[in-house]
Amino acid sequence: MSRLWFSLLIVAATSSFTRAQNETTGSADYCCTILASNPLVGERVTFPGQSAYNESVASYFDIKSRLTPNCIVGPESSAEVATIVKALTADSGSEPCQFAIRSGGHTPYIGASNIENGITIDLQHLNATTYDAATKLASIGPGARWRSVYHTLESLGVMVIGGRDASVGVGGLITGGGISYYSYRYGLACDNVVNFEVVLADGRVVNANKDSNADLYTALKGGNNNFGIITRFDMQTFVNEGMWGGLVSYPASTISAQFKALTNFIKNIDTDTNAAAIVMQMFSTQAGNNSLVVNSYAYTKPTVRPAAYDEFLAVQGNISDSMSLQNMSGVVGEFDGAPSFRVYFGTLSFANDIRVLEKASELYNNVLAKLQAEATGNWIAYALYQPLPPQYTKDSASRGGNILGLERFTDAFIVYQPYLSWEGSEQDALFQSQGAYLVDEIKQFAASIGATVEYLYLNYADITQDPLASYGKENVKKLKAVGSKYDPSGVFQNLVPGGFKLSNVKI
């Protein structure tokens, strides 16, 4: 027998053994073995029972998202991410290796950034924030949380456009658009990215910016996780002047006055580019079973009680007031802390019409009544109302554009978010149905009076919604063309089930 023939027999036998092993242990275990045996990334792989694995799973914002992948791999460089992607997409004769991509792990629907029977790529070690004074750019890892970003940059006298919750991850916020307190002045977070470093489906590490891979650059600004794994965001900075901000709480009985103040604030939003406001209805069993209105005010100059908030601040009977001169890290800290609860987000947009706001409040009270009658344990119910004016994207085109389709809207509108959290998996159907009820009923009412706005903010959307479709047909076509160009084999459509997939867009 020749040496060649003998070698072929060995290969065939080994392949048969591998397939048999794969059938016994499952393809995910086999894929974990592939990673663990790779000399370049093997030490980054952790398994159930190991402390690093357990800490990663326990750190997800939503308890429902704390799935148990077969293994977790935590790369520490873009080269390691590329090695992992190549290993997981190699044609090994086994079943395909499915995987999830985690930045901050804040999206609260099952499977968004974690996976059962697969591998989770946890980017939390890619969390550095550095600043180049010559270019005035901040380079930020996708696994960083916004509190750490702000702390680093504030010490250097600069700031970037980022999230309004300290614990939110950088990667998810930016690829969903990214609303900021500074957005009127400087635009959305995604439009402040000068360059993305991206690992593509074939393992190549590329830069996407206005001059290189420009179509990918545009698509990443709102396109979620459909094109690759972003390993660095190079963001434009501006001088950090400090701000005046915090939370003011009021009795629930003031909601009509708050809505009147909000609609007027939005009508006059052009008069002061520094002012941002969010009106929130809130009920918490942990806060004495009280219904409240909690407003977030953030003025992006160090000015106390600016005139932009006069109508809000004239509302009588406030219960608490944390407004003060502080940095962004302090303001976002008031939204910090993931409850050890199960969470529902949903979203909707509608015109700046007080009739819709009043209807939304009526429906919110219906939900409170049902939950007070049927829910057990501790739970919280929020309804958030915030403006999205056209000025947020006025400079987008000159910066390479984004894919959100917001240029269709010439008037400021309201982004709505029901945010419910609760204890116990047995209550999932109750709370999720009530969140969906709010979205559906408000949408129907808005449509009935011609106040519909066909845009869904991806970072608030539930998995049952279709935010990519809300960008408009032409932008969906652009997204799909970019997907076909940079991921022709559909790795991020087929092997990464989490996120809002282009392949599922109903348009």
Disulfide bonds with the S-S distance in Angstrom:
Cys31-Cys97 1.85
Cys32-Cys71 2.16
